[in-house]
Amino acid sequence: MTPFDSLIAEAQEVQPSEATNRAVRALSRVTDLFVAGAEGEAVTYRYFAAIQAEPAHLECAIGEDSLDYNDGGDEPAGPNSAAWDAIVGPYQIDQWGERAQSLIVHRKNGYLYLNDWRLTEFEPKLFFTADGEAVDFRTDEPTWRNIRLLRA
C-alpha cells in the first residue's frame, strides 16, 4: 500500500506537502483529489495505482503539476536481485572533460536506487525512475536520461 492508496481510502485531509505546498482533501473514495489552487480555483488530481513497471502517481488537470510516487517508509522489501551487484557503485557525468555530477547506485529496502530515485526494473539492466527517466545498464556505456554514466 502506498501513501496515495491510504489517502484515497481514508478520504482524509492531509497537511500541505512540499510538492504542492497546499492542503489536499480527498473528495472521492476512488480516484479523484481536489486542491485549492493559488487563486482559489479547484484543481483536480487523478490517482493511478502502480501497474507492472509504472509506479503509482497522481496526474493533474494542469499538465506539469503531476506528482510521481518514488518511495515510502511502510513498503515491503523489494526483490534485492543478486544481478544488481555488477551495477551498484559510484558513477559520474562528465561535461567538457570535467566531472559535472556525482551519482551513486545503491540498494535500499531491497530496491535499487540512483541517488534518491528508486529504480523499477523493466527488463534485465533496464530501469526507470518514478518520473519516467530511463537508466540503462545493458551496454558497456550505461546511461541515465540518455546521458552517459562513467564509473567513478
N, C-alpha and C positions, 0 to 999 in steps of 0.2 A: 504494500500500500504506500503510495506517495503522499506528500503533503497536499497535493492537489486533490487526491481522492478524498481525504478526510475533510477538506474544505467544502467540497461538493456534498458529501454525505451528511455532514452536520449542519450545513447551511448556516454557518455562524459568521459573525463579524470578526474580522482579524485586524491586528494592528497594521499601520502603514508599513509597507516593505521598502527596502532600499531601491528595489527595481521600479516601483511605481510612485513611491512617496505619497500614497493615498490609501485610505482605509477601503477595504473591499467588503462588499456584502453579497453573499451568495443568495440569490433570489429563486433559484431553481435547484431542485434536488438532483437534477440530471446533468446538465452540461453548461448552462449559461451563468456568467457572473456579470455584475454591473458595477461600474466605478463612476464616481462623480469626477468629471473632467475639470480642467483648470477654470473653466467658465461656468461650472455647474451643470454642464450637459452630461447626459448618460452615455457612457462608453461601454460597449458590450465585449466581453471576452468569452470565447467558447473553449471548453476543456476537451482535449483529446487524450485518451489513455494511451499508454505505451503499447505498441504492437510491433512484433518482430524486431527490426533494427531501428524503429522510430521511437525516440523517447517521448514520455508524457510531456505535454506542453499546453499553453493557453494561447489561442490565436485571437488577435484583437481586430475589431472592425476598422481601426485606424492602423493600416498595414504594418509599420515598423515598430509598433508598441507591443508586439507579441512577446511572450515570456517562455523561455526554454527551461526545462527541468534538467538540472545537472546531477544532483545527488542530495541525499538527506541522511539524517542520523539513525532512522529507525528501519533501515532496509536490510533484508537478508544478505548474507555474504554472496559475492559473485563467484564465477567459475574458477578463478585463480589458475588459469591454464599454465602448465609447465612449458608450453611452446613460447610463452612470452619471455622466458629467460634471455633469449637472444636479442630481445628488443629493449629491455629495461636498461636504463642508464642515462648519462648526461648527453645532451645534444646542443648544437648551436646553429644559429643562422648567421651567415656572413653576408655582408653587403660591401661592395667595392673593396674586397680583400680584407676587411676588418670585421671582427665579431660585432654583430648588431643586436643579438638576443641570445640569452642562455635559456635552455629548456631542460626539464628532467622528465623522463618517462619512468613511472614508478607504480607500485601496487598499493592499493588501499582498499581494505574490506573485500578482498578477492576480485577487485576490478583493476583494470589498467588505466592510468591517468597520464595525461600530458600536462605538466604543471598542475593546475586546479581543475582541468577539464577531464571528466570521466570519458573514457573511450568505449564505444559499443562496437564489438567485432561483427562486421557484416559478412566477411568471409576470411579465411586464414590470412592474417597480416594486413587486412584492410579494415580500418576503423573509421568511425565518425564521431565527432563531438556532438554535444546536445544542440549546438547551433548549426549543425549540418556540414561542418568543415571536414573534409577527408584527411585522414592521417594514414599514409600508405607506406608500409614496410615490405612490400612484395618484391622490391628490387634492391640492388646494392646501394642505390641513392634514395633513401626514404624521403618523403615529402609531407608537409603539413600546409594546407591552403595552397597547394601546388608550388610551394617554396621548398627548396632542397634543405634537408636537415643533415648536418655533419656531426659525426661522433666527436664529442669533446674530450 
